[in-house]
Amino acid sequence: MDLTRSAQKALAKLDAGIFKVMLETIQRDCPTVACLDPDTITLLTSVGMRGVATAQFQKNFGLVEDGHPGQGTLAALWTLNKPTRETFEARMLVAAEDTGTVYTLGAGGYGWAQREFDDECDCSGFMAFCLGLSRKPSTAFQVKGRQYWFSTDSMVAAGKEGLFFREVGSLTPGSIVAYPDRNRDGKVTQGHTAYVSEIRNGIPFGYDCSSSQSRKTGDAIKLRSLAFFNRRKTTVWMKPTWWQE
């Protein structure tokens, strides 16, 4: 098929695993439809074959069939393959083991299903990475029917709405916690988000990407006490709605 220059660049940039998942999704959800074999070796090297795989995915899921893996196509792919808690935690540990992460506000978490963690990141970017989600506005993450940047403010709003996240009780292990930005007398204090992996003697512990750890240790992502979330009245405890536990 004829591919635009921008499509060719996008196809070449993405990890081959994304195209494999596209084809596996077709086989799973449209079993009677013929498509490329997910193990087609040329997906590793051929932009043309990646374009074919993308077009086949787009055709079978009602998207514009242009072979361009843009934001809409990748958001649809993510929505059809939302991460389990186990997948989320595995990606979280990949980020935590990638030592030397520098906290940079507004950085990290822009790709879909990134395999390698960013050298610079902030707390929302870290959470987006764990979800395999791009923090850019897309159909995959919406609040009140609108596409939003994935941020602490929009996470809190989504938790209260109950469509993407659902609120859970405080001190619930396996939860995402977040509080929004605070504006006091024109001075904005950044919100924050983290993942609570365990409760120790009534104190939440887990992973986050923080400026304080970045300054103190040279690595922004650490397993540490998250008790400070309990001191914020605006903190929301939540889980993705598709996590059933």
QUIHU-V953493 format. One record per residue. N is the residue number from 1. OMEGA is omega in radians with two decimals (999 if undefined). NEAR is the number of other C-alpha atoms within 12 Angstrom. Layout:
BEGIN
[[N	OMEGA	NEAR] [N	OMEGA	NEAR]]
END
This chain:
BEGIN
[[1	3.11	19] [2	-3.12	17] [3	3.07	24] [4	3.13	17] [5	3.14	16] [6	3.09	18] [7	3.13	27] [8	3.13	26] [9	-3.13	20] [10	-3.14	27] [11	-3.12	35] [12	-3.04	25] [13	-3.03	24] [14	3.08	30] [15	-3.12	25] [16	-3.13	31] [17	-3.14	26] [18	-3.14	37] [19	3.06	47] [20	3.13	31] [21	3.08	32] [22	-3.09	44] [23	3.09	38] [24	3.12	29] [25	3.07	32] [26	-3.12	31] [27	-3.12	21] [28	-3.00	19] [29	3.13	19] [30	-2.97	18] [31	-3.12	13] [32	-3.09	10] [33	3.08	19] [34	3.10	19] [35	3.09	29] [36	3.03	28] [37	3.12	24] [38	-3.13	30] [39	3.08	20] [40	-3.00	22] [41	-3.09	16] [42	3.03	21] [43	3.13	30] [44	-2.97	23] [45	-3.00	19] [46	3.07	22] [47	3.14	32] [48	3.14	27] [49	3.07	33] [50	3.09	43] [51	3.11	40] [52	3.14	35] [53	3.14	43] [54	3.13	48] [55	3.11	34] [56	3.09	37] [57	-3.13	43] [58	-3.12	31] [59	-3.05	24] [60	-3.13	28] [61	2.96	26] [62	-3.14	15] [63	3.08	23] [64	-3.02	20] [65	-3.11	25] [66	3.13	29] [67	-3.13	36] [68	-3.13	39] [69	-3.12	40] [70	-3.07	32] [71	-3.13	27] [72	3.14	30] [73	-3.12	35] [74	3.06	40] [75	3.10	33] [76	3.12	31] [77	3.12	39] [78	-3.10	29] [79	3.12	27] [80	-3.08	22] [81	-3.09	26] [82	-3.05	29] [83	2.99	28] [84	3.06	22] [85	-3.13	26] [86	3.11	17] [87	3.10	19] [88	-3.09	30] [89	3.10	27] [90	3.11	20] [91	3.10	30] [92	-3.14	38] [93	3.03	28] [94	3.14	24] [95	-3.11	42] [96	-3.12	34] [97	3.09	20] [98	-3.00	25] [99	3.10	23] [100	3.12	24] [101	3.12	35] [102	3.09	34] [103	3.08	33] [104	-3.10	26] [105	3.11	23] [106	-3.08	25] [107	3.01	29] [108	3.03	36] [109	-3.11	38] [110	-3.10	34] [111	3.06	33] [112	3.09	41] [113	3.11	34] [114	3.08	32] [115	3.14	25] [116	-3.12	26] [117	-3.11	36] [118	3.09	32] [119	3.09	27] [120	-3.06	32] [121	2.96	35] [122	-3.00	42] [123	3.13	49] [124	3.09	45] [125	3.09	46] [126	-3.13	55] [127	3.09	45] [128	3.11	45] [129	-3.12	41] [130	3.11	44] [131	-3.06	42] [132	-3.02	40] [133	2.98	40] [134	-3.13	38] [135	3.10	40] [136	3.11	31] [137	3.13	25] [138	3.10	28] [139	-3.12	29] [140	-3.12	34] [141	-3.12	37] [142	3.06	28] [143	-3.11	27] [144	3.06	17] [145	-3.14	15] [146	3.09	16] [147	-3.12	22] [148	2.90	23] [149	3.10	28] [150	-3.06	41] [151	3.12	41] [152	3.13	36] [153	-3.10	29] [154	3.07	33] [155	3.13	44] [156	3.13	34] [157	3.13	33] [158	3.11	35] [159	3.14	34] [160	3.13	27] [161	3.05	21] [162	3.13	23] [163	3.10	23] [164	3.01	31] [165	2.99	30] [166	3.14	27] [167	3.05	29] [168	-3.14	25] [169	3.10	17] [170	-3.10	29] [171	3.05	30] [172	3.11	26] [173	-3.09	28] [174	-3.12	31] [175	2.94	38] [176	3.10	50] [177	3.13	48] [178	2.92	44] [179	-3.03	35] [180	3.02	30] [181	3.09	24] [182	3.13	19] [183	-3.13	11] [184	-3.14	9] [185	3.10	7] [186	3.12	8] [187	-3.08	9] [188	3.01	11] [189	-3.07	15] [190	3.01	23] [191	-3.12	30] [192	3.10	39] [193	-3.10	42] [194	3.07	46] [195	3.14	46] [196	-3.10	36] [197	-3.10	31] [198	3.06	24] [199	3.13	21] [200	3.13	17] [201	3.10	10] [202	-3.12	15] [203	3.13	22] [204	3.04	30] [205	3.12	30] [206	-3.02	34] [207	3.00	39] [208	3.07	43] [209	-2.97	50] [210	3.09	37] [211	-3.11	26] [212	3.11	21] [213	3.10	26] [214	3.14	26] [215	-3.02	17] [216	-2.98	15] [217	-3.08	17] [218	3.11	21] [219	-3.01	30] [220	-3.05	36] [221	-3.09	43] [222	2.90	38] [223	-3.07	25] [224	3.05	26] [225	3.09	24] [226	-3.09	36] [227	-3.10	23] [228	3.09	21] [229	-3.12	30] [230	-3.13	23] [231	3.14	14] [232	-3.13	21] [233	-3.09	14] [234	3.14	24] [235	3.05	35] [236	3.03	40] [237	-3.03	37] [238	3.02	37] [239	3.01	38] [240	-3.05	33] [241	-3.10	24] [242	3.00	19] [243	-3.00	23] [244	-3.08	12] [245	999	15]]
END
